[in-house]
Amino acid sequence: MRVIRSVQHWCRRTLSVQACRSDNLHSIICRQIRSAGPMSVAEYMKLAMHHPVYGYYKKSEVVGPGGDFITSPEISQVFGELLGVWIVNEWMNLNKNAPFDIVEFGPGSGALIATILKTLCKFPTGSSLFRRLHLIERSDYLRQKQETVIYPLLKTLHLKPEVKWHSSIDDVPRGCSTYYLAHEFLDALPVHRFQLVDGKWREVFVNAVNPVNPNELGDQLSFFVSRSLTMACETYLPLAGDLSGKNCVEVCPEAGAIVQKLAARIAADGGAALVIDYGHCGEKGDTLRAFKNHQLHDPLRDPGEADITADVDFAFLHRSIEATKEQVIVHGPVSQAYFLVHMGILMRVKALVEKAKCEEDKKSLIAATEMLIASRHMGKRFKFMAICPGRGDREKQHIPAGFHPTWEGAET
């Protein structure tokens, strides 16, 4: 009954939020809090990112120079090329001559999948057996943007896979060897936040308070720690792993559920998954933040106008997969620098630099590569994790490209 009441409460709150179309999201959220009480951080993130009218993903531009963040595929084409090579390599090692599908979570601008499609065409056998492309995207605007990139490209490349858009992995058909890509997808999923107060773990909520400064108008949003145990605290806190030495943790149940579904699909149908995101291995706890115009931004200010994100806990993902008991093997996480160097980024960039026609192009290629692999940029913060089938001896002994332990003494 507690679950039913919780769902009914969420439905009432969501429906009433959708009805308020003449206001901004900040005031809508404040009104909901005033009428229904503080909301969890996870619920706040859902509204800020996916409100049907004012949500962040309703904005016309979120990725790229005109948006709030730039991803690796926008920085360098080589990133997408190497991921395309990774898919082909895994297919040739484990599923050669079998048809395969590709699924990308949150394709954004479409830059990554576009480069992967171009790379597939350099392997005629693989491209001829590429059957379906599934794109998991909730934003109608981004779907339209992806269509304008993908359909003309497929025509140019003479590729004819079936292309489908879905709102959830649950809508993607099963039964075929499939390669899944989740690049900077899990970090945007809602997290529940918990804090240690007087020796007891409690859930953190978002509350509406009167402004401290009398010159400021309206309510302000602030974090509020529950005084008692909540259902989320009892349900999700045990999933956070070792809590010793910590005073704040974040749990993303949706991310755990997604990798569990991927494990079940890969164990049954073959293929592999590559999860790429900035994150950690369980050592961090307070990572919630926002970005607006490429700058750090208070996540409680301007909801719907900033990208709210939290680091991915790869140790939690690993535990979630292990809990399924599926016949899969998890590789990594390794750092982005480790993966890309093992995949040959330095050789590829060297070849491109040698072909570059002007000094400016050479400098741009080198600068983009440094951004991807340097520790002070994205090289160390971003992690790669692979989920591969482990049903027989051959699959169990296979180590996917980019994860071979051959870089002696290097940090992974």
Secondary structure, 3 states (H helix, E strand, C coil): CHHHHHHHHHHHHHHHHHHCCCCCHHHHHHHHHHHHCCEEHHHHHHHHHHCCCCCHHHCCCCECCCCCECCHHHHCHHHHHHHHHHHHHHHHHHCCCCCEEEEEECCCCCHHHHHHHHHHCCCHHHHHHEEEEEEECCCHHHHHHHHHHHHHHHHHHCCCCEEEEECCHHHCCCCCEEEEEEECCHHHCCCEEEEEECCEEEEEEEEEECCCCCCCCCCEEEEEECCCCCHHHHHHHHHHCCCCCCCEEEECHHHHHHHHHHHHHHHHHCEEEEEEEEEECCCCCCCCEEEECCEEECCCCCCCCCEEECCEEHHHHHHHHHHHCCCEEEEEEEEHHHHHHHCCHHHHHHHHHHHCCCHHHHHHHHHHHHHHHCCCCCCCCEEEEEEEECCCHHHHHCCCCCCCCCCCCCCC
